[in-house]
Amino acid sequence: MELQDTYYNKAEYIETASGNKVSRLSVLCGSQNIVLNGKTIVQSDCIIRGDLANVRIGRNCTVSTRSVIRPPFKKFSKGVAFFPIHIGDHVFIEEDCVVNAAQIGSYVHIGKNCVIGRRAILKECSAVAPNTVVPPDTVVPPFTLFGGNPGKYADDLPECTQALMMDFTRNFYQHFLAIDPSKS
């Protein structure tokens, strides 16, 4: 299945030397603590909270419109501690998600309008169905689909999930094309 082209205004995005495409309408707090490893797309109205703790996002990832990525926290008797969040390669986060996970493995797909609870761990080759609320401290095993509110096991994923996600994220990046309104 070939993806349709998605067009964006060239003036609205910053493209880095490593191929990252970051919307000027997104908010990157504490940008010195945010690492995008290449060919990652951060769409408009996203918020990435690097001011709380380090945020590392792997290669060929997409953070869709109006999603929030913020490091998880834990309350202690003397206050609150924030922990770094690590997102693997070939991860696709759809629109309107709030991600508070400790770790997201590679080849993970998070559906629209999801909430990933604090310190949750999504293992590699897993998926979260749209409109799912994953409770805090939940571990989503590899090759499983979680869904519902609260999120729980819904189905198994095929063994080719890694290849499917690599193909999907690479195709999405290739079909995410710039249009220059000043030249039209």
C-alpha positions as CSV (number, residue, x, y, z in Angstrom):
1,M,0.0,0.0,0.0
2,E,1.5,3.3,-1.1
3,L,1.1,6.3,1.2
4,Q,-0.4,9.5,-0.2
5,D,1.8,12.5,-0.3
6,T,1.5,14.9,2.7
7,Y,2.4,18.5,1.9
8,Y,3.7,21.1,4.3
9,N,4.7,24.7,4.0
10,K,8.5,24.9,3.6
11,A,8.6,28.2,5.6
12,E,6.8,26.5,8.5
13,Y,9.5,23.8,9.1
14,I,13.1,23.8,10.0
15,E,15.1,21.0,8.3
16,T,18.4,20.0,10.0
17,A,21.5,18.6,8.4
18,S,20.5,15.1,9.6
19,G,17.1,15.3,7.9
20,N,15.0,16.2,10.9
21,K,11.9,18.3,10.0
22,V,10.6,20.3,13.0
23,S,7.6,22.6,12.7
24,R,8.2,26.2,13.8
25,L,4.7,26.0,15.4
26,S,5.8,23.3,17.8
27,V,7.2,24.0,21.3
28,L,10.6,22.5,22.3
29,C,11.2,23.4,25.9
30,G,14.8,23.0,26.9
31,S,16.0,22.3,23.4
32,Q,19.6,21.6,24.6
33,N,18.2,18.4,26.3
34,I,16.3,17.1,23.2
35,V,18.1,14.8,20.8
36,L,16.6,13.9,17.5
37,N,18.8,11.3,15.8
38,G,17.8,12.0,12.2
39,K,14.9,11.9,9.7
40,T,12.5,12.6,12.5
41,I,9.4,14.7,11.9
42,V,7.9,16.9,14.6
43,Q,4.6,18.4,13.3
44,S,2.8,21.6,14.3
45,D,1.5,22.3,17.8
46,C,3.6,19.5,19.4
47,I,5.2,20.1,22.8
48,I,8.4,18.3,23.8
49,R,9.5,19.1,27.4
50,G,13.3,18.9,27.4
51,D,13.4,21.3,30.3
52,L,12.3,18.6,32.8
53,A,14.7,15.9,31.8
54,N,16.5,14.6,28.7
55,V,14.4,13.5,25.7
56,R,16.0,11.2,23.1
57,I,14.2,10.3,19.9
58,G,15.6,7.8,17.5
59,R,15.8,7.8,13.7
60,N,12.8,7.8,11.3
61,C,10.3,8.8,14.0
62,T,7.2,11.0,13.6
63,V,5.5,13.0,16.3
64,S,2.1,14.1,14.8
65,T,0.1,17.2,15.4
66,R,-0.9,18.3,18.9
67,S,1.0,15.6,20.7
68,V,2.9,16.1,23.9
69,I,6.0,14.3,25.0
70,R,7.2,14.9,28.5
71,P,9.5,13.0,30.8
72,P,7.9,10.9,33.5
73,F,8.2,11.9,37.2
74,K,8.1,10.2,40.6
75,K,7.0,11.9,43.8
76,F,9.3,11.5,46.8
77,S,9.0,12.8,50.3
78,K,11.5,15.6,49.5
79,G,9.9,16.6,46.2
80,V,9.5,15.4,42.6
81,A,12.2,13.8,40.3
82,F,11.9,13.7,36.6
83,F,13.5,10.9,34.6
84,P,14.8,10.9,31.0
85,I,12.6,9.5,28.2
86,H,14.0,7.4,25.5
87,I,12.1,6.7,22.2
88,G,13.6,4.2,19.8
89,D,13.8,4.1,16.0
90,H,10.9,3.9,13.6
91,V,8.3,5.1,16.2
92,F,5.0,6.7,14.9
93,I,3.0,8.8,17.4
94,E,-0.3,9.9,15.9
95,E,-2.3,13.1,16.6
96,D,-3.4,14.3,20.1
97,C,-1.3,12.0,22.2
98,V,0.2,12.6,25.6
99,V,3.3,10.5,26.2
100,N,4.7,10.3,29.7
101,A,6.5,7.0,29.3
102,A,9.9,6.1,30.7
103,Q,10.8,4.2,27.5
104,I,9.4,3.5,24.1
105,G,11.2,0.8,22.2
106,S,11.8,0.8,18.4
107,Y,9.1,0.0,15.8
108,V,6.2,1.1,18.0
109,H,2.9,2.6,16.7
110,I,0.8,4.8,19.0
111,G,-2.7,5.5,17.7
112,K,-4.6,8.8,17.8
113,N,-5.8,10.4,21.1
114,C,-3.8,8.1,23.4
115,V,-2.5,8.8,26.9
116,I,0.6,6.9,27.9
117,G,0.9,6.9,31.7
118,R,4.0,8.0,33.5
119,R,6.9,5.6,33.7
120,A,5.1,3.2,31.3
121,I,7.4,1.0,29.1
122,L,6.4,0.2,25.6
123,K,8.7,-2.6,24.4
124,E,9.9,-2.9,20.8
125,C,7.4,-4.0,18.0
126,S,4.3,-3.1,20.1
127,A,1.3,-1.0,19.3
128,V,-1.3,1.1,21.2
129,A,-4.8,1.3,19.6
130,P,-6.4,4.8,19.2
131,N,-8.2,6.3,22.2
132,T,-6.3,4.1,24.7
133,V,-5.2,5.2,28.1
134,V,-2.2,3.1,29.2
135,P,-2.0,3.3,33.1
136,P,1.2,4.4,34.9
137,D,4.0,1.8,35.3
138,T,2.5,-0.5,32.7
139,V,4.8,-2.6,30.6
140,V,3.5,-3.4,27.1
141,P,5.3,-6.6,25.9
142,P,6.8,-7.0,22.4
143,F,4.5,-8.0,19.6
144,T,1.3,-7.0,21.4
145,L,-1.5,-4.5,20.8
146,F,-2.9,-2.7,23.8
147,G,-6.3,-1.0,23.7
148,G,-9.2,0.4,25.8
149,N,-9.4,2.5,28.9
150,P,-7.6,1.4,31.0
151,G,-5.3,0.0,28.3
152,K,-4.9,-3.8,28.4
153,Y,-3.9,-6.6,26.1
154,A,-6.1,-6.7,23.0
155,D,-4.3,-8.8,20.4
156,D,-1.0,-10.2,19.1
157,L,1.0,-8.5,16.4
158,P,2.6,-10.4,13.5
159,E,6.3,-11.3,13.6
160,C,6.9,-9.0,10.6
161,T,5.9,-5.9,12.7
162,Q,9.5,-4.6,12.6
163,A,9.6,-4.7,8.8
164,L,6.1,-3.2,8.6
165,M,7.0,-0.2,10.9
166,M,10.4,0.4,9.1
167,D,8.6,0.5,5.8
168,F,5.7,2.7,7.1
169,T,8.0,5.3,8.8
170,R,10.4,5.5,5.8
171,N,7.5,5.9,3.4
172,F,5.9,8.5,5.6
173,Y,9.1,10.5,5.6
174,Q,9.6,10.2,1.8
175,H,6.0,11.3,1.2
176,F,6.2,14.3,3.6
177,L,6.9,16.9,1.0
178,A,7.6,20.6,1.1
179,I,5.7,23.1,-1.0
180,D,7.1,26.6,-1.3
181,P,4.2,29.1,-1.5
182,S,6.6,31.9,-2.7
183,K,7.3,30.0,-5.9
184,S,3.7,29.3,-6.9
